[in-house]
Amino acid sequence: MTDGTKQSGNTADNANQDGLTAEMKAQERLESLLQTLGELQSYLEERGQHTYELAQKFIANAQRDPAARAYDERQATMLEYQHYIWREIAGRVGQILMASGEVDAAADDGEKNDV
């Protein structure tokens, strides 16, 4: 092998390694993003549950204390809206996670079929 052939072989090997390294980094970033989205979904669901529980307390207080009924009912209504919004956003994040899981599963199936 001449020096020129060795250099072109090394260049091709380096390019392959750089491509694999970049692909591995991209995969790591994707996995990190999916993990963060999962954490976000959990947080949003917790916030939704918390606002729901607060709304229930205001509703119970409205029934016990007629003097504060209007205020408590308005607070409960506002918290119920917040509950809905938190849960709706969490649901959308869940849909993103499900879609990315289906894409990952399809990619894994494609790799298995290529063997």
Buried (B, 14 or more C-beta within 10 A) or exposed (E): EEEEEEEEEEEEEEEEEEEEEEEEEEEEEEEEEBEEBEEBBEEBBEBBBBBBEBBBEBBEBBEEEEEEEEEBBEBBEBBBEBBEBBBEBBEEBBEBBEEBEEEBEEEEEEEEEEE
